[in-house]
């Protein structure tokens, strides 16, 4: 069972990559790209980044620790004169956030393809919306995801 930042980062990235927008006439993957690092020139929008953030844990008993791995999931949508207006970009971003939250709400134990739970539970904690002006104007959201699992001490 996965118990490292590297393993959980891959699980989160795979989960985001597999998300499909079924609310359009032609269903398509939700993100143009999902990165496990902060790419400065993404290949398309909307895009997502999975970044290891922090962690914590506690000793439950002499045989087990409860461990918490925390990640930031950053969702970005470009705003441009030839692309999306600020209102369109905000709508896309809000939809992306809702899709991601729903994905974790409906699979809180991050089941793998064999039906095995990869953690006790996974939760999206706070969500922050914002915009920035870098090379392009973008709206973005940062979701804090915590993955909690028991780890044997032996």
Secondary structure, DSSP 8 states (H G I E B T S, - for coil): ---SHHHHHHHHHHHHHT-EE-SSSS-EES-SEEESS--SS-SSSSEEEEEEEEEEEEE-SSSEEEEEEEEEEEEEEEE-SSS--HHHHHHHHHHHHHHHHHHHHH-TT---TTS--SSSEEEEEEEEEEEEESSSEEEEEEEEEEEEEEEE--
